[in-house]
Amino acid sequence: MKKIRVVILFLLIIALSAFNFYYRPIDGNPLITQEYMDSDAYVNGLYKSDEYFKEKLLDPADYMMYYKAIRVSLEDEKDVTIPCGTDCEAFSDAVYAIILDHPELISFQLITTWRAVGDSIEYSNSSNLNKVFTYFGTRRIEREMENIRKDTKGMSDKDKILYVYDYIASHNYDLGFTWSADNQSAYSFFTKGTSVCAGFAKSAQIIFQNIGIQSYLVIDSDHLWNYVEYEGKYYIFDATVGASFRDKSSHEYYEGLCITTTGERTGFFKEFYPEVESDCLRDIFDV
């Protein structure tokens, strides 16, 4: 009888955990409308993309590569062939545009190797997150977004930005660095509590939109971070710095509100971003 009670209690705990993390009803991102869900831009309910970099980096004839890469990333296909548009070399820009436009695409890896074969692109999709983990990961993140929206309700923009910084920095930096979608997206950050700069920056981007703060993702050859708007101006926001220290009493902890971990202020495609202030949010916020 005692064993039966233990088993029942164990199953009850599992059921309650599954409900809380994956099936609990939520309101969702208020920006996701039915019209958006019916558009090509829709991936999931975490984030509404304006696909700004798609329009800046690609010719309309190359949008096909962009959308095809997004769709196949959601499938369990190992080897992928994508027809080129006007120029196969534009596939590199399509990949960058996807990274910057769609932080909610948790199945997508940073594609490092591909080749043009005739009028098509070929690459391996094997490092992408599979369908099962993508589905349950998305459900988990949706419910954490609901918690964050409740936590930050009524906060000033300053307090929201500091909340996001502290929230991101409370997670571990993944020393087992890989190029797979497992830690190059918001998936490992929200489901495992660990990630790398790509996961930190994409998670921050998703959170900022869900709590009403304007921000951008920024990428260069070695790093991802954010620009965040405060009182009509844009500033560097790199919570990877905070995650590297984690100790809020450390003088370096809030350096990510001033500089990036690489020391760079601007990344690729700087002509498409708003001007970034030389002042530091760390100093403005006096932290």
N, C-alpha and C positions, 0 to 999 in steps of 0.2 A: 504493500500500500504506500509506503514511504517513497519507493522508487517511482510509482505512478504520479505522486504529487510533485516530485522533482521534475519529471518529464513534462508534466502539464505546465508547471511554472516556467520551465525553459522555453517551451513552445509559445507561451503567452508573452514572454519577453521578446522573442523573435518577432511575433506578430505585431506587438506595439512598436518595436523599432522600425519594422518595415512600413507601418502606417505613418510614423512620424517622418521618416526620411524619404519615402518614395510615394506614398499614396494619400497623405493628408491633403484635403482640399485647400487650395490657396487662390488668391485673387490674381496673381501673376503681374508681370510687367505692364503697367498701365498704358504704355506706348504701343503695345502689340494689338492692333485692331484686326478685324476680319479682312479688311481690304489689304492690309500688309501680309496677312497669312496667305492670301491668294496670289501674291506677287512672286516673281522669281527670286527676290531677295530673302524670302523667309527660309530660315533653317530650323529654328525652334523658338520657344517662348521666352528665352533668356534675354534677348537683345534685339533691338530694332536697328538694322544697318541702313545708313543712307547711301552706302556703296560709293562713297566719295572718291576713293582712290581708284576704283575701277574706271570711273569716268575721267580721272586725271591721267592715268597711266596707259590706258588702252584705247585703241580705235574701236568704234562700234563693231567692226567686222571681227574683232578678237574677243568680244564678250562671250562667244561660244566656248572658248577655251576656259575662261573664268568659271562659267556656270557648270561646265562638264567636270572640271576638277573638283568643284564643291560637291556635286552629286555623287561622283564615284568615291569620294572620301567617306560617304555615308554607307557605302556598300562593302561587302567582304570580298572584294576582288583583289587578287594578288598582283597581277600584271595588268596595267592599264594602257590603253591606246586612246589618245585624244586627237581628233583632227585639228590641224592648224587653221588659223584665220588667214590674215594677210601675210604673216611672218611668224615662223616657228620660234624665232628668238624672243618674240613677245611673251612667250610662256613664262619666262623669268619674272616679268612685270606682273603677269596674271597671278603668280604665286605670292608675290609681295602684296598685291592688292587684296588678295583673300586674307592674308595674315592681318592686315591693317583694318580691313572692313568687317571681318567676321570673327571677333574673339569668342563668340558663342559656339563656333564650330569645333567642338572638343575632340572630334575624331581626326582632325587634320594635323599631319606632321609638317615640319619644315622640310620640304622636298629638297634634298641636296644633290641628287643625281638624276638626270634625265637625258634623253637623246632624241634628236630629230631623225625620223626615218621617213624619207619621202615627204609627204605633206601631212605627217602626223607626229605626235609626241608619244614616246614610250617611257614609262617609269614604273617602279615597283610600289605597290600600295600596301605592302606587307606590314609596315610599321604603323599604319593607322590603327586607331582604336576600333575594335570590332563592334558589330551592331548591338550586341547584348550589353556590353559595358557602356556604349554610347547612350543607350536608352536609360539604363538605371542611373548613370552618371548625371544625365540631364535632369531627371526627376529629383535627384538629391540636391543639385544646385538650385533648382527652382524653389525648393522649400527653404533652403538657406537664404535665398534672396528675400523671401517673405519675412524671415526673422530679421534680416538686416534693415529692411524697410520699416519694420516696427521699431527697431532699436533707434533709428535715426529720425523718426518722425518728430517734427518740431524743432530739430537742431538747426543752428545757424550754419551757413556754408563753411565757415572756419571749422566748426566742430565736426561737420560731416567729413571734411577732408582729413582732419586729424584722426577721426574714427577709422576711415579706410586705411590710412597709413599704419596705424597701430594694429588693425585687424590683419592686414597682409603681413606685417612684420612679425606677427605672433606665430607664423608658420615656419617650418624648417626649410632651409635650402638643401636641395637634393644633391648630395655629393656623388651619387651614382649617375652622373650626367649621361643622358642618351639623346639621340635625335628623334626618338619615337614620339607619337602623339600622347603617350602615357604621361610624360612630364613636360611637354612643349605646349600644353594647353591648360585650361582651367580645371581639367579633370583631376589630376593628381593633387592640385591645391585643395579642392573642396572635398575630395573623397578620401585622401590619404594624409592631408595636413602637411604635405611637402611638395616642393616644385623647384623650378629654376626661374630665371628672369622672365622668360616667355610666359610661363604660367602665372607669375606674379602680376605682370603688366596686363595680360588679358583679363585676369580676374578683377583687377582694379577697374578696368574699362567697363566690364559688365556691371560691377557694383555702382560705379559713378552714375551710369545711365539710370539704374533702378532707383537711385535716391535723388535724382534731379540735378546732378553736377555735370557740366559740359567738360569733356576731355577728349584727347586724341591718343592713339597708340603711335609710338615712334620706334623705328628699327634702324640699326646699322649692321655691319658685318658680324659684330660680336655681342650685341645686347638689344633688349627691348625695354622700354620704359614708357612713361606717359607725360603729356602736357595737360595741366589741369587749369581750368578757369576760376579765377577768384576776383570778384568785383570788376569784371570786364577786361581783365588782363590774364595772360597765360604764363604759367610758371612750370619749372621742372618738378616732376613728381616721380621718384624712383624708390619705391618701398623695398626693393631688393637690398638697398643699403641697410635699412632697418632690420631686415630679416638676417643680415649677416652678423649683426651685433645682438639683437633681441633684447638686450638690457637697456631699458629706457633711461637709466641713470648714466649711461655712457654718453660722453660728449658727442661721439660720432653717430649716435642712433638716429638723430633727425637730419643728418647731412643729406639724406635723400630728398629733402625739401629744398635743396640748394644745388646739388651736383649729382651726376650719375655715377655708378660704380666704375665706369670707364673714364670718367672725366669729360666725356663729350657732352656738348650742349645741344647739338643738332645731329640728326641722323640722315638717312637717305631721304630724298625728295623734299628737302627743306623749303623749296619754293612753294610748296602746296600747304604749308602750315601758317597759322597766324604768327605774328612776331612774339617771341618769347622774352620776357623781362629778364634783365640781368640781376634784379633783386631776388632775394630768396624768401620763400614762404616761411622758412624756419625763423628768419629775423622778423618778418611781419607778424607772425604768430607768437613770437617771443618764446620759443621752445628750445 
